[in-house]
Amino acid sequence: MKILWNLDASSLYCIGYVNKLFYKLAKNNAMWRKKYSAKYGESKNLKAKHMDEVVEKLSMMKVQERPEGYWRRLYFRTIAGYNHTKWLKELRTINPFTGLPSHTERVLREQCVAWEITVCDRSVCEGTFEQSHTYYSDSSVTLCWTNGSWPAFHQLSTVQLHGVKRVPLKCPSVIKPGWRSLMAQLDIDTISKSSQVIGGDRLVKLVLLSPGIIIGIWRGQSSIAFVMATFHYHRLLERSLLGSSVCPYTIPENRPLFDDVDPNYGLHGYTLHITLHNTVTEIMSGHFPQLFCRKGQIHEGFIQLNAIIRSNQSRQTPLSARVSLPWRSDALEGTVKNCCMMSLTLLEESQIPFWCVSTPVSMVLANEEPFSYDYQGQHFLIKYQDAEGKVQMDVVLLEEQRQFFLINLVVYISTVKVNQHFGRAY
């Protein structure tokens, strides 16, 4: 036991993996209280020669009142800088263009946040992998996993995504302590029901899983080539750090004050920021303020917000690049045409994020091309829908310029969501 008392924090933590006895001994509250006091002593004037005496008294009085492992966890949280009140303050500055915190990317990097994917097959074999590549845009982050011993796609039983914050200890990365926050979990029923092929090239096909997860599968077989996921910046730090390993962070409700004067409360004052992008470039970015819906436009349980309409060419937007999604595995790489990421932020009247989406989307040829004197060419559709709303984008390829134009963009929001948020009955 005396040997354990003299070990440094890294060695004491690692020795807990030897067997059950050492695991129990290495969690001793008194030992970790001593290390915590030596490094982060409550009084900066404590002298080292008096530390053992102080720790001994503390261990007799308060240390054992704490649950087992308390001081070890506190030591790790402190050394990792796990102080969420500090980084929450850094997120108070809002970008007026996106309506989201301005420093999300910087804080994510400063906090050394990583993301892990855990996959299980039907024989309950489990593998956990940290992201290989990370790509930041103005309102979302895209993660790629290219290395790993993946099970066959048809053998998948569960997929989990966790945000992870590691403790900077000198020990093997496999056992390095940290905090895991569950961000997404898919079981076998969800995988089988929600999966849909949204595109592919000569090497892979892309299978979209909810929420916003793409699995690349090698053509002609069911083996996994890579995994991609995209997450919106709204509450991303909280979701990545403040949940538990088995329970995701719950986003608190932020309802506005009830307004019984405005008869159209909840139908106007919306601001839309939307971006089409991939892991290399931004394809399109648009900012549309003062969107509204008249009561007569409420249809089939949705309010309709027109950001771009065919009859108003002033808002119609050219795409700066082809709609495509580059991918890479551990050995090969390629590009899937007519697929990309869509990041959408809809702010309500008080400029609070109301509906936030970041997801892969596909562009498909329209079955019926609307007649237009202004745009002669092939027409394409980009669609997305979930329980809270849906998006439709009409894109035309101008034959002469070989240029894509976004000529129609409509966002539909569920009246259930509007009524719950604003206290209305539309």
C-alpha positions as CSV (number, residue, x, y, z in Angstrom):
1,M,0.0,0.0,0.0
2,K,2.9,2.4,0.7
3,I,4.2,1.8,-2.8
4,L,0.8,3.0,-4.2
5,W,0.9,6.1,-2.1
6,N,4.2,7.1,-3.7
7,L,3.1,6.5,-7.3
8,D,2.3,9.5,-9.6
9,A,-1.2,10.0,-10.8
10,S,-0.6,8.3,-14.2
11,S,1.0,5.2,-12.7
12,L,-1.7,4.9,-10.0
13,Y,-4.4,5.1,-12.6
14,C,-2.8,2.5,-14.9
15,I,-2.1,0.0,-12.1
16,G,-5.8,-0.2,-11.5
17,Y,-6.1,-2.2,-14.7
18,V,-3.9,-5.1,-13.3
19,N,-6.7,-6.9,-11.5
20,K,-9.8,-6.3,-9.3
21,L,-7.7,-5.9,-6.1
22,F,-5.5,-3.2,-7.6
23,Y,-8.5,-1.6,-9.2
24,K,-10.1,-1.2,-5.8
25,L,-6.9,0.0,-4.1
26,A,-6.2,2.5,-6.8
27,K,-9.5,4.3,-6.2
28,N,-8.7,5.0,-2.6
29,N,-10.1,8.4,-1.7
30,A,-7.3,9.3,0.7
31,M,-4.6,8.8,-1.9
32,W,-6.3,10.8,-4.5
33,R,-7.2,13.5,-1.9
34,K,-3.5,13.8,-1.2
35,K,-2.6,14.1,-4.9
36,Y,-5.4,16.7,-5.4
37,S,-4.3,18.7,-2.4
38,A,-0.6,18.6,-3.5
39,K,-1.5,19.9,-7.0
40,Y,-4.5,22.0,-6.4
41,G,-4.4,22.6,-2.6
42,E,-7.2,24.7,-1.2
43,S,-4.6,27.0,0.4
44,K,-1.7,28.1,-1.8
45,N,0.3,28.6,1.4
46,L,0.3,25.0,2.5
47,K,3.9,23.8,2.7
48,A,4.9,20.5,1.3
49,K,6.4,19.2,4.6
50,H,3.0,19.7,6.3
51,M,1.0,18.1,3.5
52,D,1.1,14.5,4.8
53,E,-0.2,15.7,8.2
54,V,-3.0,17.7,6.6
55,V,-4.0,14.8,4.3
56,E,-4.1,12.4,7.2
57,K,-6.4,14.6,9.2
58,L,-8.6,15.2,6.2
59,S,-8.8,11.5,5.4
60,M,-10.0,10.8,9.0
61,M,-12.6,13.5,8.8
62,K,-14.2,14.1,5.4
63,V,-12.5,12.0,2.8
64,Q,-14.3,8.8,3.7
65,E,-17.6,10.7,3.7
66,R,-17.2,11.0,-0.1
67,P,-18.3,8.2,-2.4
68,E,-15.6,5.9,-3.6
69,G,-13.6,7.4,-6.4
70,Y,-14.8,10.9,-5.7
71,W,-11.3,12.5,-5.4
72,R,-10.0,10.6,-8.4
73,R,-12.8,12.0,-10.5
74,L,-12.3,15.4,-9.1
75,Y,-8.5,15.3,-9.8
76,F,-9.2,14.2,-13.4
77,R,-11.8,16.8,-14.0
78,T,-9.6,19.5,-12.7
79,I,-6.5,18.5,-14.6
80,A,-8.6,18.3,-17.8
81,G,-9.9,21.8,-17.3
82,Y,-13.4,20.4,-17.1
83,N,-15.1,23.7,-16.2
84,H,-18.2,24.1,-18.3
85,T,-19.1,27.5,-16.8
86,K,-15.9,28.9,-18.3
87,W,-16.5,27.7,-21.9
88,L,-20.2,28.5,-21.6
89,K,-19.2,32.1,-21.1
90,E,-17.2,32.0,-24.3
91,L,-20.3,30.9,-26.2
92,R,-22.3,34.0,-25.3
93,T,-21.0,36.0,-28.3
94,I,-23.5,35.4,-31.1
95,N,-22.7,35.6,-34.8
96,P,-25.3,38.0,-36.2
97,F,-25.2,36.2,-39.6
98,T,-25.8,32.6,-38.4
99,G,-27.5,33.3,-35.0
100,L,-25.2,30.8,-33.4
101,P,-22.2,31.2,-31.0
102,S,-19.3,32.8,-32.8
103,H,-16.5,30.8,-31.1
104,T,-17.9,27.2,-31.3
105,E,-15.0,25.9,-33.4
106,R,-12.4,27.6,-31.2
107,V,-13.9,26.2,-28.0
108,L,-14.2,22.7,-29.4
109,R,-10.5,22.8,-30.3
110,E,-9.5,24.3,-26.9
111,Q,-11.4,21.7,-25.0
112,C,-9.8,18.9,-27.1
113,V,-13.2,17.4,-27.9
114,A,-13.1,14.2,-29.9
115,W,-15.9,12.0,-31.1
116,E,-16.0,8.2,-31.0
117,I,-18.2,5.8,-32.9
118,T,-19.0,2.4,-31.3
119,V,-20.5,-0.4,-33.5
120,C,-21.8,-3.8,-32.5
121,D,-22.6,-6.7,-34.7
122,R,-25.2,-9.3,-34.0
123,S,-22.7,-11.6,-32.3
124,V,-22.2,-8.7,-29.8
125,C,-18.6,-8.0,-30.9
126,E,-17.9,-4.3,-30.3
127,G,-15.5,-1.8,-31.8
128,T,-14.9,1.8,-30.8
129,F,-13.0,4.2,-33.1
130,E,-12.1,7.9,-32.8
131,Q,-12.7,10.2,-35.8
132,S,-10.0,10.3,-38.4
133,H,-10.8,13.7,-39.9
134,T,-12.8,16.7,-38.8
135,Y,-14.2,19.5,-41.0
136,Y,-15.7,22.7,-39.7
137,S,-18.2,24.9,-41.6
138,D,-19.9,28.1,-40.4
139,S,-22.7,26.2,-38.6
140,S,-21.8,22.5,-38.4
141,V,-19.0,20.0,-38.0
142,T,-18.5,17.0,-40.3
143,L,-16.7,13.9,-38.9
144,C,-15.1,11.1,-40.8
145,W,-14.1,7.6,-39.6
146,T,-11.8,6.0,-42.2
147,N,-9.9,3.4,-40.1
148,G,-11.3,0.5,-38.2
149,S,-12.2,-3.1,-38.3
150,W,-15.8,-2.6,-39.3
151,P,-18.4,-5.4,-39.2
152,A,-20.4,-6.1,-42.3
153,F,-23.3,-3.6,-42.8
154,H,-26.0,-6.3,-42.7
155,Q,-24.5,-7.5,-39.4
156,L,-24.8,-4.2,-37.6
157,S,-27.0,-4.3,-34.4
158,T,-26.2,-0.9,-32.8
159,V,-24.4,2.3,-33.6
160,Q,-23.5,4.9,-31.0
161,L,-21.8,8.3,-31.3
162,H,-20.2,9.9,-28.2
163,G,-18.5,13.2,-27.6
164,V,-15.3,12.5,-25.6
165,K,-13.0,14.7,-23.5
166,R,-9.7,13.1,-22.6
167,V,-7.6,13.7,-19.5
168,P,-4.0,14.6,-20.3
169,L,-2.2,11.7,-18.5
170,K,0.9,9.8,-19.6
171,C,-0.8,6.5,-20.2
172,P,-1.8,4.4,-23.2
173,S,-4.6,6.1,-25.2
174,V,-6.7,2.9,-24.9
175,I,-7.1,3.3,-21.2
176,K,-6.7,7.1,-20.9
177,P,-9.5,8.4,-18.7
178,G,-12.1,10.8,-20.1
179,W,-15.8,11.7,-20.2
180,R,-18.2,10.3,-22.8
181,S,-21.4,12.0,-23.7
182,L,-24.0,10.1,-25.8
183,M,-25.0,12.0,-28.9
184,A,-26.7,9.5,-31.1
185,Q,-27.8,5.8,-30.8
186,L,-29.3,3.6,-33.4
187,D,-30.5,0.0,-32.8
188,I,-31.1,-2.7,-35.3
189,D,-34.7,-1.7,-35.9
190,T,-33.8,1.9,-36.6
191,I,-31.0,0.9,-38.9
192,S,-33.2,-1.5,-40.9
193,K,-36.2,0.9,-41.1
194,S,-34.5,4.3,-41.6
195,S,-31.5,3.4,-43.9
196,Q,-31.8,4.6,-47.5
197,V,-29.3,4.8,-50.3
198,I,-28.8,8.4,-51.3
199,G,-26.0,8.1,-53.9
200,G,-22.8,6.4,-54.9
201,D,-20.0,6.1,-57.4
202,R,-18.3,3.2,-59.1
203,L,-16.6,2.2,-55.8
204,V,-19.1,2.8,-53.0
205,K,-22.7,3.5,-52.3
206,L,-23.9,5.9,-49.6
207,V,-26.4,4.7,-47.0
208,L,-28.0,7.4,-44.9
209,L,-28.9,6.6,-41.3
210,S,-30.9,8.9,-39.0
211,P,-29.7,11.2,-37.6
212,G,-27.3,12.5,-40.2
213,I,-25.0,9.5,-40.4
214,I,-23.6,8.2,-43.7
215,I,-22.1,4.7,-44.1
216,G,-20.1,4.1,-47.2
217,I,-20.4,0.5,-48.4
218,W,-18.1,-1.1,-51.0
219,R,-19.9,-1.9,-54.2
220,G,-20.8,-5.6,-54.7
221,Q,-20.3,-6.4,-51.0
222,S,-21.6,-5.4,-47.6
223,S,-18.3,-4.4,-46.0
224,I,-18.0,-0.8,-44.6
225,A,-15.5,1.5,-46.3
226,F,-16.0,4.6,-44.0
227,V,-18.5,6.4,-41.8
228,M,-19.4,10.1,-41.9
229,A,-21.6,12.2,-39.5
230,T,-22.5,15.8,-39.4
231,F,-23.6,17.8,-36.3
232,H,-25.2,21.3,-36.1
233,Y,-23.4,23.8,-33.9
234,H,-26.6,24.5,-31.9
235,R,-25.8,23.2,-28.3
236,L,-23.0,21.1,-29.8
237,L,-20.6,21.7,-26.9
238,E,-23.3,20.8,-24.4
239,R,-24.2,17.7,-26.4
240,S,-20.6,16.7,-26.7
241,L,-19.6,17.2,-23.1
242,L,-22.5,17.4,-20.7
243,G,-24.4,14.1,-21.4
244,S,-23.5,10.8,-19.9
245,S,-22.2,7.6,-21.6
246,V,-25.7,6.2,-21.7
247,C,-28.0,9.3,-21.7
248,P,-27.7,12.3,-24.1
249,Y,-27.8,15.9,-23.0
250,T,-31.3,17.3,-22.9
251,I,-31.6,20.6,-24.5
252,P,-33.7,22.9,-22.2
253,E,-36.8,24.6,-23.6
254,N,-36.5,28.3,-24.3
255,R,-40.0,29.5,-24.9
256,P,-40.8,33.2,-25.5
257,L,-43.3,35.1,-23.4
258,F,-46.9,34.5,-24.4
259,D,-48.3,37.3,-26.6
260,D,-52.1,37.5,-26.6
261,V,-52.2,40.8,-28.6
262,D,-50.6,39.7,-31.9
263,P,-53.2,37.5,-33.8
264,N,-50.3,36.2,-36.0
265,Y,-47.9,35.5,-33.2
266,G,-45.6,32.7,-34.3
267,L,-46.2,33.2,-38.0
268,H,-43.7,36.0,-38.8
269,G,-40.2,37.3,-38.0
270,Y,-38.3,34.1,-38.9
271,T,-34.7,34.3,-40.2
272,L,-33.2,31.4,-42.2
273,H,-29.5,30.7,-42.6
274,I,-28.8,27.7,-44.9
275,T,-25.6,26.3,-46.3
276,L,-24.9,23.5,-48.8
277,H,-21.3,22.3,-48.4
278,N,-19.1,19.2,-48.3
279,T,-15.8,18.4,-46.6
280,V,-13.8,20.6,-49.1
281,T,-15.9,23.6,-50.1
282,E,-19.0,25.7,-49.5
283,I,-21.4,25.1,-52.4
284,M,-24.1,27.7,-51.4
285,S,-24.8,30.0,-48.4
286,G,-27.9,32.0,-48.0
287,H,-29.4,34.4,-45.4
288,F,-33.1,35.2,-45.5
289,P,-34.6,37.5,-42.9
290,Q,-38.2,38.4,-42.2
291,L,-39.9,35.2,-43.4
292,F,-43.5,34.9,-42.6
293,C,-46.6,32.7,-43.3
294,R,-50.2,33.9,-43.7
295,K,-52.9,32.0,-41.9
296,G,-54.3,31.0,-45.3
297,Q,-51.0,29.4,-46.2
298,I,-51.1,26.9,-43.3
299,H,-51.7,23.6,-45.0
300,E,-51.7,19.9,-43.9
301,G,-50.2,20.7,-40.5
302,F,-47.3,23.0,-41.7
303,I,-46.7,26.7,-41.9
304,Q,-44.9,27.7,-45.1
305,L,-41.9,30.0,-45.2
306,N,-40.9,31.1,-48.7
307,A,-37.2,32.0,-48.8
308,I,-36.8,32.0,-52.6
309,I,-39.6,31.8,-55.1
310,R,-39.4,31.4,-58.9
311,S,-41.2,34.7,-59.6
312,N,-38.6,36.7,-57.8
313,Q,-35.2,36.5,-59.5
314,S,-33.5,38.9,-57.1
315,R,-33.1,36.1,-54.4
316,Q,-32.3,33.3,-56.8
317,T,-28.8,32.1,-56.0
318,P,-26.0,30.5,-58.1
319,L,-24.2,27.5,-56.7
320,S,-20.5,28.2,-56.5
321,A,-19.5,24.5,-57.1
322,R,-21.0,21.2,-58.2
323,V,-23.1,19.4,-55.7
324,S,-20.8,16.6,-54.6
325,L,-19.5,14.8,-51.6
326,P,-15.8,13.7,-51.5
327,W,-15.0,10.6,-49.4
328,R,-12.0,8.6,-48.4
329,S,-11.3,5.3,-46.8
330,D,-8.0,4.0,-45.4
331,A,-6.8,3.1,-48.9
332,L,-9.0,4.7,-51.5
333,E,-10.9,8.0,-52.1
334,G,-13.5,9.3,-54.5
335,T,-16.4,11.7,-55.0
336,V,-20.1,11.0,-55.1
337,K,-22.0,13.4,-57.4
338,N,-25.3,15.0,-56.5
339,C,-24.8,14.5,-52.7
340,C,-23.7,17.1,-50.1
341,M,-24.3,18.3,-46.6
342,M,-27.1,20.8,-45.7
343,S,-26.8,22.9,-42.5
344,L,-30.0,24.9,-41.7
345,T,-30.6,27.3,-38.9
346,L,-34.1,28.8,-38.5
347,L,-34.3,31.6,-35.9
348,E,-37.7,32.8,-34.6
349,E,-38.7,36.4,-34.0
350,S,-36.5,36.9,-30.9
351,Q,-33.5,35.5,-32.8
352,I,-33.5,32.2,-30.8
353,P,-32.7,29.0,-32.8
354,F,-36.0,27.4,-33.5
355,W,-35.2,24.6,-35.9
356,C,-31.6,23.4,-36.5
357,V,-30.7,20.7,-39.0
358,S,-27.4,19.3,-40.3
359,T,-27.7,16.3,-42.5
360,P,-26.5,14.7,-45.8
361,V,-28.9,15.3,-48.7
362,S,-29.1,14.2,-52.3
363,M,-30.1,16.1,-55.5
364,V,-32.4,14.1,-57.8
365,L,-33.8,14.9,-61.2
366,A,-37.3,16.3,-61.1
367,N,-40.0,14.1,-62.5
368,E,-41.8,17.0,-64.0
369,E,-39.8,20.0,-65.2
370,P,-41.8,23.2,-64.6
371,F,-42.1,25.5,-67.6
372,S,-40.0,28.6,-67.4
373,Y,-39.0,31.3,-69.9
374,D,-36.1,32.4,-67.7
375,Y,-34.4,29.0,-67.0
376,Q,-34.0,26.5,-69.8
377,G,-32.3,23.3,-68.5
378,Q,-32.6,20.3,-66.3
379,H,-34.4,20.7,-63.0
380,F,-33.4,19.0,-59.8
381,L,-34.9,18.7,-56.3
382,I,-33.2,18.6,-52.9
383,K,-35.6,17.5,-50.2
384,Y,-35.4,16.9,-46.4
385,Q,-38.1,16.0,-43.8
386,D,-38.2,15.1,-40.1
387,A,-40.8,15.3,-37.4
388,E,-40.4,19.0,-36.9
389,G,-40.3,20.3,-40.5
390,K,-39.3,19.9,-44.1
391,V,-37.3,21.6,-46.8
392,Q,-37.6,21.7,-50.6
393,M,-35.0,23.2,-52.9
394,D,-35.4,23.5,-56.7
395,V,-32.2,23.7,-58.6
396,V,-31.8,24.2,-62.4
397,L,-28.8,23.5,-64.6
398,L,-28.4,26.2,-67.2
399,E,-27.3,24.5,-70.4
400,E,-25.3,27.4,-71.9
401,Q,-23.4,28.5,-68.8
402,R,-23.2,25.0,-67.3
403,Q,-24.1,26.7,-64.0
404,F,-26.5,25.5,-61.3
405,F,-29.0,28.0,-59.9
406,L,-31.2,27.7,-56.8
407,I,-34.5,29.1,-58.0
408,N,-36.9,27.9,-55.2
409,L,-36.4,27.4,-51.5
410,V,-39.3,26.7,-49.1
411,V,-39.2,25.7,-45.5
412,Y,-42.2,24.1,-43.8
413,I,-42.5,24.0,-40.0
414,S,-44.9,21.6,-38.2
415,T,-47.8,23.5,-36.6
416,V,-47.4,21.2,-33.6
417,K,-43.9,22.6,-33.0
418,V,-45.1,26.2,-33.6
419,N,-48.1,25.7,-31.2
420,Q,-46.0,24.2,-28.5
421,H,-43.4,26.9,-28.7
422,F,-45.6,30.0,-29.0
423,G,-48.7,28.7,-27.1
424,R,-51.0,29.0,-30.1
425,A,-53.5,26.7,-31.8
426,Y,-52.9,27.0,-35.5
